[in-house]
Amino acid sequence: MHNLTIARMSGSPYKWAISFDEKVKKFVTARDYLKLVNYELIGEDALLSVNSAEHYFPLIYSLGATNQNERASFFCEKIIYATISMLCILFESSS
């Protein structure tokens, strides 16, 4: 997720970028994927973060390939250039 039109080389991430990353983690953990599919309804954080959906859709495809027995964990939880989320999700069987 990113918004290259307002990316900057230095400084802290935008609050909306942090907020949307947190919402993505919350919805993935809760398996509330429909909210992520309909990201336009999440609010301004989502609209600013998903400036161009072709880099967001792979998240949706990946969620569709998981099963209910898999647990999500998150790594590489950082935002670079103030807008580019590097959030990575690992799905593992809980057996």
Wavefront OBJ file of the C-alpha trace (Angstrom):
o trace
v 0.000 0.000 0.000
v 1.406 3.335 -0.909
v 0.782 6.785 -2.230
v 3.726 7.815 -4.377
v 2.261 11.188 -5.242
v 3.075 12.457 -1.746
v 5.997 10.215 -0.774
v 8.950 11.957 0.799
v 12.546 10.899 1.255
v 12.761 11.658 4.975
v 10.582 12.167 7.989
v 8.061 10.090 9.855
v 5.301 8.139 8.140
v 2.007 9.902 7.663
v -0.507 9.125 10.419
v -3.013 7.825 7.875
v -0.423 5.343 6.553
v 0.207 4.011 10.056
v -3.513 3.886 10.761
v -4.309 1.935 7.603
v -1.522 -0.574 8.291
v -3.028 -1.151 11.738
v -6.491 -1.617 10.238
v -5.150 -4.122 7.710
v -3.530 -6.123 10.515
v -6.754 -6.007 12.544
v -8.920 -7.173 9.627
v -6.474 -9.914 8.603
v -6.228 -11.218 12.167
v -10.035 -11.191 12.501
v -10.381 -12.721 9.022
v -12.684 -9.847 8.115
v -11.517 -9.922 4.514
v -14.644 -8.340 3.083
v -13.675 -5.048 4.729
v -10.327 -5.227 2.935
v -11.983 -6.076 -0.373
v -14.198 -3.007 0.029
v -11.337 -0.806 1.208
v -13.006 2.319 -0.198
v -15.519 2.061 2.640
v -12.867 2.001 5.381
v -12.309 5.732 5.162
v -9.781 8.357 4.228
v -6.836 6.350 5.610
v -7.599 3.627 3.082
v -8.214 6.000 0.199
v -4.885 7.729 0.773
v -3.022 4.440 1.284
v -4.476 2.652 -1.746
v -3.786 5.390 -4.223
v -3.438 2.872 -7.036
v -5.107 -0.490 -6.462
v -2.883 -2.677 -8.650
v -0.379 -2.922 -5.788
v -3.142 -3.564 -3.233
v -4.977 -6.362 -5.048
v -2.215 -8.965 -4.469
v -3.044 -8.729 -0.755
v -6.647 -9.646 -1.549
v -5.573 -12.554 -3.786
v -3.266 -13.834 -1.049
v -6.027 -13.720 1.550
v -8.237 -15.770 -0.754
v -5.567 -18.473 -0.908
v -5.507 -19.009 2.854
v -7.596 -21.426 4.850
v -9.259 -21.144 8.245
v -6.608 -23.319 9.926
v -3.819 -20.876 9.191
v -2.698 -18.222 11.635
v -1.459 -14.861 10.395
v 1.722 -13.291 11.713
v 3.250 -10.020 10.630
v 6.838 -9.063 9.969
v 8.674 -6.227 8.301
v 6.185 -3.802 9.817
v 7.574 -0.530 8.590
v 6.638 2.323 6.321
v 9.257 3.888 4.085
v 9.180 7.224 2.278
v 6.310 8.183 4.617
v 3.717 6.307 2.528
v 5.012 2.903 1.359
v 3.963 0.064 3.627
v 6.391 -2.834 3.751
v 3.982 -4.941 5.834
v 4.460 -8.649 5.223
v 2.062 -11.366 6.325
v 2.918 -15.012 6.917
v 0.157 -17.610 7.128
v 1.039 -20.856 8.934
v -0.950 -23.895 9.941
v -1.628 -23.936 13.650
v -1.193 -27.709 13.888
l 1 2 3 4 5 6 7 8 9 10 11 12 13 14 15 16 17 18 19 20 21 22 23 24 25 26 27 28 29 30 31 32 33 34 35 36 37 38 39 40 41 42 43 44 45 46 47 48 49 50 51 52 53 54 55 56 57 58 59 60 61 62 63 64 65 66 67 68 69 70 71 72 73 74 75 76 77 78 79 80 81 82 83 84 85 86 87 88 89 90 91 92 93 94 95
